[in-house]
Amino acid sequence: MNLKQAYINFETAEGEFERARALYERLLDRTKHLKVWLSYAEFEATAMDMDSLDLPEDEQKKQCIQSARSMWIQCCALVLLIFYC
Protein backbone atom coordinates (compact mmCIF):
# COMPACT_ATOMS: atom_id res chain seq x y z
CA MET A 1 0.00 0.00 0.00
CA ASN A 2 1.37 3.39 -0.89
CA LEU A 3 1.28 6.51 1.25
CA LYS A 4 -1.62 8.12 -0.63
CA GLN A 5 -3.79 5.04 -0.23
CA ALA A 6 -2.88 4.81 3.46
CA TYR A 7 -3.95 8.45 3.91
CA ILE A 8 -7.25 7.79 2.11
CA ASN A 9 -7.82 4.72 4.30
CA PHE A 10 -7.11 6.78 7.41
CA GLU A 11 -9.61 9.48 6.44
CA THR A 12 -12.20 6.82 5.62
CA ALA A 13 -11.68 5.07 8.96
CA GLU A 14 -12.20 8.41 10.70
CA GLY A 15 -15.47 8.93 8.84
CA GLU A 16 -14.06 11.85 6.88
CA PHE A 17 -15.64 10.81 3.60
CA GLU A 18 -15.53 14.24 1.98
CA ARG A 19 -11.80 14.47 2.69
CA ALA A 20 -11.31 10.97 1.26
CA ARG A 21 -13.23 12.01 -1.87
CA ALA A 22 -11.06 15.09 -2.22
CA LEU A 23 -7.94 12.91 -1.94
CA TYR A 24 -9.24 10.53 -4.61
CA GLU A 25 -10.01 13.48 -6.89
CA ARG A 26 -6.52 14.89 -6.41
CA LEU A 27 -5.02 11.47 -7.08
CA LEU A 28 -7.07 11.11 -10.26
CA ASP A 29 -5.80 14.52 -11.39
CA ARG A 30 -2.31 13.05 -11.31
CA THR A 31 -3.04 9.56 -12.64
CA LYS A 32 -5.91 7.90 -14.43
CA HIS A 33 -4.80 4.41 -13.42
CA LEU A 34 -7.54 1.80 -13.40
CA LYS A 35 -6.68 0.66 -9.87
CA VAL A 36 -7.39 4.16 -8.58
CA TRP A 37 -10.77 4.24 -10.34
CA LEU A 38 -11.62 0.79 -8.95
CA SER A 39 -10.63 1.81 -5.45
CA TYR A 40 -12.65 5.04 -5.72
CA ALA A 41 -15.73 3.17 -6.96
CA GLU A 42 -15.38 0.64 -4.13
CA PHE A 43 -15.08 3.52 -1.65
CA GLU A 44 -18.22 5.18 -3.04
CA ALA A 45 -20.13 1.90 -2.83
CA THR A 46 -19.60 1.83 0.93
CA ALA A 47 -19.16 5.46 2.03
CA MET A 48 -21.94 7.30 3.81
CA ASP A 49 -22.39 11.05 3.93
CA MET A 50 -23.42 12.63 7.20
CA ASP A 51 -26.61 13.83 5.46
CA SER A 52 -27.46 10.24 4.53
CA LEU A 53 -27.47 8.93 8.09
CA ASP A 54 -31.02 10.18 8.66
CA LEU A 55 -32.34 8.21 5.68
CA PRO A 56 -33.69 4.67 5.88
CA GLU A 57 -31.08 1.97 5.31
CA ASP A 58 -32.38 1.05 1.85
CA GLU A 59 -32.12 4.70 0.75
CA GLN A 60 -28.57 4.88 2.11
CA LYS A 61 -27.65 1.83 0.05
CA LYS A 62 -29.22 3.35 -3.06
CA GLN A 63 -27.16 6.52 -2.63
CA CYS A 64 -23.95 4.50 -2.24
CA ILE A 65 -24.71 2.47 -5.34
CA GLN A 66 -25.51 5.64 -7.31
CA SER A 67 -22.19 7.18 -6.26
CA ALA A 68 -20.30 4.05 -7.30
CA ARG A 69 -22.14 4.01 -10.63
CA SER A 70 -21.13 7.60 -11.21
CA MET A 71 -17.47 6.65 -10.74
CA TRP A 72 -17.83 3.79 -13.24
CA ILE A 73 -19.43 6.08 -15.81
CA GLN A 74 -16.56 8.56 -15.47
CA CYS A 75 -14.00 5.75 -15.75
CA CYS A 76 -15.66 4.26 -18.84
CA ALA A 77 -15.87 7.67 -20.49
CA LEU A 78 -12.16 8.18 -19.89
CA VAL A 79 -11.29 4.76 -21.32
CA LEU A 80 -13.35 5.44 -24.43
CA LEU A 81 -11.71 8.82 -24.82
CA ILE A 82 -8.21 7.35 -24.50
CA PHE A 83 -8.76 4.45 -26.88
CA TYR A 84 -10.95 6.02 -29.53
CA CYS A 85 -9.76 9.61 -29.83
Protein Blocks (a to p, Z undefined) as FASTA:
>chain_A
ZZklmmmmmmmmnopamlmmmmmmmmmmmpccfklmmmmmmmmmmpccfklmmpcfklmm
mmmmmmmmmmmmmmmmmmmmmmmZZ
